[in-house]
């Protein structure tokens, strides 16, 4: 792995990124002779995502889930915004 110091990395970041892209090898960035960061190529996660979860197969949605309830609609559209105190 190539090692460069912070001031050089700051001055030539775009060139370092290009070099990482072309060589597919990471570059270590150091400060006072000690490694502090790694500039490495990005690799997209190509694993197939498994759908579902811990509740899969354990929960069922009721047939009435989307059923229309006129009383709720009436309360929503026709109720006063600030009901009177009793």
N, C-alpha and C positions, 0 to 999 in steps of 0.2 A: 504494500500500500504506500502511496505517495503521502508525504507529510509536508504541510505548509503552515506558516505562522498566520496569526489573525490579521496582521496588517496587510500581508500579501493577499489573503483571502478577501479582505475588504476591498482592496484596490482592483482585484481581478476576478470577482465572483462569477460574472457571466462566462469568462473563459474557463474557469474551473468547472462550472456546470456543463459546459460544452464538452470538456475533456471526460467528465464522468459519463455523459451520454454516449460518447464515441467509444470509450474503452470498456464501459460497463464495470469499472472498478471504482471502489470508494476512495476518497481522499480524506486523510486525517488532518484536522485543524488543531494546531497546538498553541499554547501560550507559555512563554518562559521555558520552552523546551519540553513541556508536558502536554500530552494529548487532552483536548477538552471536548472535541466534537468530531463527528464523522459526516462528510458530505457523500451520500450514497445514491445510486440510481433508484428511482421509484419503480416498484413492481406491484402492479394491480393484483388484487386478490381474485383469482380465477376459479376458486373452489365453488362448487354448486351449493347454493343456499338451500338448506333443508327447511321447508315450511312446517308450521305447526308449533307445538310447544308442550309444556307440561300438562296443559288442559285438553290437548287434542284427544278426542274420543270420549271425554268425560262430561262434556257440556252439550246440551241440545237446545236449540232455539224453538220456543213455543210457536205453534201455528198462528196464534193470535198476536204475535209480536208486532206486526205492522197493522193490526186491526184499528179501524177508525172508532174513536169514542167521542160521540157528540157532546157529552157533558164536559170533557176536558177542553174541547174546541170552544165551547160556549164560555167557559171560565176564562180562557185565554183572550178571546176577542171581545167579550161583552162585560167583563168584570170591571169595576171602577179601578183607576190607577191608584188612588189613595182611598181605601175603604174607610167609611165612617167608624169611629170608635164606639163601641157599645156601652 
